[in-house]
Amino acid sequence: MSVFSVPVDMLLLIASRLIHYPGDDFDRDLEWMMNELENETQGETKEAWTSIVQLFQSMPLEELKKIYVETFDWKEKTGLYLTAQELGDSRKRGAALIKLQKLINEAGFDRLDGELADYIPMLYEFLAVAQENPAVERLKRRLAAATFRISENIEEKNPYALVFKRLMTDVFLAPSVEELENLKKERETADLEELPYPLMYDA
């Protein structure tokens, strides 16, 4: 299977950096991605991810920043916070965040960039380096469901859509019908679809 042409942990790290906000040092991150991919064996997976990185390299930084904000900050269905994907604006988010932080700390890691514990790019990086255990495996299934939901709600012409589609092809197993139904039941719909996001507080 083509997925083995590039290690899964590397794909998670590349995806994480691609969907972080594109700061002024984003070109350096893209160069790192290209260097890492060049060292891997040939295959469809390598070609697909190389094409994605090249697309991001070809885009003006200011345009990419605008697309990022419109995609991830203004729309609930494509927000980059796991517990918000799972629970919407529910008060349950606070407890869920505490549990995620505990999982990260017990694995020997700390948050360094000031983001909430459920920030999906950070959790991709965590999956890439964490030792496998039942708790990490459960987190992976949760991220699979959230990644699938995001991939289903980004317009195909959006460059970020390519990242999430490839994650569902090369990294995550598709969530079951039961998992998607549970995700739908747990989530409390926000009052508005378009609003400043993420919400950095519990109601």
Secondary structure, 3 states (H helix, E strand, C coil): CHHHHCCHHHHHHHHHHHCCCCCCCHHHHHHHHHHHHHCCCCCHHHHHHHHHHHHHHHCCHHHHHHHHHHHHHCEHHHCCEHHHHHHECCCHHHHHHHHHHHHHHHCCCCCCCCCCCCEHHHHHHHHHHCCCCHHHHHHHHHHHHHHHHHHHHCCCCCHHHHHHHHHHHHCCCCCCHHHHHHHHHHCECCCCCECCCCCCCCC
